[in-house]
Amino acid sequence: MIEMKVAGIALDAVTRSPIVLLKDGSDRRALPIYIGQDQAKAIIGALEQQKPPRPLTHDLIVSVFNTWDLQLERIIIHSLQDNTFYAVLCLKKGEVKKEMDCRPSDAIAIALRTNTPIWVMEEVIADASIPVDRDADEEERKAFREFIAKLRPEDLIQRGPLGDVDNS
């Protein structure tokens, strides 16, 4: 799993649909997730630390967590099926841990309100992320090609403590 942060909300140029954009810690990969207008407003409200006059749904959920002494440990965006992302809330009360199915947009809105880490499975990132820093990606590929070019067959043989070949 890779921890990601909310980079912001964007609008699709063609459909004008909101997209929440998650970025990894190195700012090398971005994960765009299409969301609804209401979820976009809820995420923007959390990013801007807005306090509505009355609790909105995500605020209410956080209040329920606090009232019942539930701790949101993290959210996990765990799969992508038929262009739909799936997430869970990882809750804890004492020693008891439970996962609850949740839309990623709602999970993100709640995570932002509780300062909870957002995690994404590597498979999801591999399937749906977009490169952000193409220069750094190319540098990494170049360094790997140079490493492979200098690699000798004897570099791949595991040697024992006395320098002999370890056949175990």
WOJO-V524698 format. One record per pair of residues at least 24 apart in sequence whose ideal C-beta (glycine too) atoms are under 6 Angstrom apart, sorted by the first residue. I is the first residue (numbers start at 1). J is the second residue. If there is no record, write none. Layout:
I,J ; I,J
//
This chain:
1,119 ; 1,121 ; 2,120 ; 2,125 ; 3,117 ; 3,119 ; 4,118 ; 4,120 ; 9,40 ; 9,44 ; 20,108 ; 27,132 ; 28,132 ; 28,133 ; 28,136 ; 29,125 ; 29,129 ; 30,130 ; 30,132 ; 31,128 ; 31,129 ; 33,85 ; 33,104 ; 35,105 ; 39,105 ; 42,109 ; 43,108 ; 43,109 ; 46,109 ; 46,112 ; 46,113 ; 58,109 ; 58,110 ; 58,113 ; 61,110 ; 62,113 ; 62,114 ; 72,114 ; 72,116 ; 74,116 ; 74,117 ; 74,119 ; 75,107 ; 75,111 ; 75,118 ; 76,119 ; 77,104 ; 77,120 ; 77,124 ; 78,121 ; 80,124 ; 80,127 ; 80,128
//
